[in-house]
């Protein structure tokens, strides 16, 4: 794994108290796997789950997506079982198949070297988040790993606010990295600055983000300073 060090700008510490990362599509490249498993799940109910549907619901929990797409086709107990089945299918493949998004580690290292605490805020199950960061060898970068379990999922700001609380950072001094429409909305509702990376969605639907980047290699310290220095 390439961990090229980005020189630390001490001025950043004056404005930035914490960095919060989404996981899928931001830290790990698992989008196609997510999409294929959703199509498989919904095909069992003769529902054609298209790419536009995937983009619309991505960032919400399995249960919420299933309830929205299937409506009244199942009981709540059946919804729960299907959500668990979907999560098992994804976890089984993702832990070994998913790869780190190019450039993510360099920025993880940069914020770590800057002394800025970092957290993950993901709609995935807690056990899965923990397994992924361990498998990817990035667990030491994070002070907190926050799941949607027990919290309202994105676009509700609950996960972001809980992440800020755990890393002892004021929401207005936090920076969020997201790729999902729901995630960007949640970050902004939390009163945080948000950088959206276009791994999942086009820039046209991520317009609520404060900054949109095509890749981590396109991001600079100057951009972050301008974003956070208010």
N, C-alpha and C positions, 0 to 999 in steps of 0.2 A: 504494500500500500504506500503510495507516494504521499508524504507528509511535509511537503515543501513549506517552509515557514514564511509567513507574510510578516514583514516588519511591523512592530506594534507602535501605534500612534497614541501617546499618553493622553492627548487631548480628548480622546474618545471616552475615557473613564469619567470625564466631567459631565457627560450628557447621557451615557448609557449605563443603566443599572442591571439589565438582564436581557438575555436573548432567548426567545421561545421558538422552538422548531416543530413544525408538523413533521410527520414521519414519511408516510407514503407519498411519493412524487416529489419530495423535498430532500430527504436524507437517503431514502432507498427507492430504486427503480422497480416498482411492483405494479404499475398501472395495468399492463396487459394481462397480468395474472389475475388481478381483481376483476377486470372486465370479463375474461373468459369464464371465471367461476360464477359471476352474476348471471351471465347468459345461460350457463348450465343449470343453475338453480331455477330461473324463471321459465326455462323451456319445459320443465316438468309440469308447469301449469299453463302451457301453451301461450305464454306471454313473450312477445318479441322485445327483448331489452336492447335497445339501440344505443349507439355511442352517445347520442345527445342525452339520453336518459341517464347514462352512466355519469356524464359530466355534471348533470343537474343535481344528482343525489350524492355525488362523491363528497366525503367529509362528514356525512351523517352516520349514525350507527347502523349496523346490520338490521336491527329490529325496526328502526324507523323507515329505512328504505323498503323493506319487505312489506310493512303495513301500508305504506303509501302506494306502492306498485300493485299489490294484490287486493287492496281494499277490503271487502267483506267476504273474501273467498275462504278464509280460515278463521278459526277461533283464536283467542289470544294465546292459549296454551300451545296451539299448533304454530302460531307465529314464533313463539319463543324457541320451540324445537327446531324450526327451520333456520332461525338466526344462528343457533348453536351449530347446526350442521354446516352452514355456510362458513362459519368461522373456523371449524375444524379442517374443512377442505383447504381453505386459504393458508392456514398456519402450516399444515403438513408440507405444502410446496414452497411457501414463501421464505421460510427460515433458511432453506438451502439454495433456492433459486434466485432470490432477490439480490441485486447488486447496489453498491453505493452510487449515488448520483455523482458524476464527475465534478470535482472541485469542492464538494461539501466538506471533506475532511480538512482541507486547507483553512476554511473559514472556522470550523470547529476549533482547530488548533490556534488560530489567531485570537479568537475571543477567550479561549482558555489561557493563553499566554498574557492576555490583557488583564486577566483577573476578573473578568466579567462572568458571573454565573449563568449557566445555561440549563434549559429544561426542554423536555419533549411534551407536547400537548397533542395527543392522538386519539382518534375515535376507536382505535383498536383495543382489544382486551389487554389488561395489565400484564398478564403472563406472556403475551405475545411481544409486547413492547420490550420487556426485559430480555426475552430470548433473542430478539433481533439485535439489540445493541450489544449483547454479549457476543453473539456470533460474528458481528461486524467489527468487533474489537473497538467500539467507540463509547463504551459505558463510562469510562473515566472522565469523559468530557462533561457529564451531566450531574447537576445537583439534584434534579427531580425528574421523574418519569410519570406524567399525568395521563391517565386513561379517562374515557368517558363513563366508565363504570361508576355508578352512583352520582353522576353529574349530568346536567343537560348537555346534549351534544351541540356541535356547531350547526347553525350560526349563532346559537346562544353563546355569550362570552364567558360562561362559567369555567370552562377548562383553562382559558387564558388567565382569568383572574386567580384561579387556584394555583396555577403555575407561578404567577408573580408573587403570590403569598408565600409559596414554599421556597422561593429563592430570595425572599426579602427585598423585593424591588417594587417601586411605585409603578403602576400600570402606564402612566404617561411617560415613563422613562424606560419602557420596554420596547424591544424590536422583535417583530414576529416574521418568520419565514413561512410562506404558505404557497400552495398551488391550486387550492380548491376555492370555488366561489363561496361556499358556506364558510370556509376557514377565514377568508379575507373579511367577510361580513362580521364574523365573530370577533376578530382581532380589532376591527374598527369600533365595534360596540363596546369593547373593553377599554377603549381610549388609548390604544397602542398604535405605534407606527407599524406599517406592514409592507414588506417587500414580497411581491409575488413572482414566482418563477414559472415560465410557460412550458412546463413539462407535461401538463395535463390539459390546460385550457389556453385558448388564444387570448392575446392582450385585450381584445374588444370586450370580453366578459369579466375581466379582472380590473376594470377601471376604478373600482373603489380602493384599490391598493395605492399606497403613497409612492411606490416605485415598482416598475415591472421590468424584469430582466429575462433575457433568453437563456442565460446560463450563469453559473457562479463565476466563470472566468470573465464575464462582462461586468462584474461588480467591483467597485473600488472603495477604498477607505474614504475618499473625498465625498462620494455619494452618501455614505452612511453618516458622516459628520454633518453634512448639509441637512440630512433628514432629521437627525436627532438634536441638532443645536437650535433650540427654539427659546 
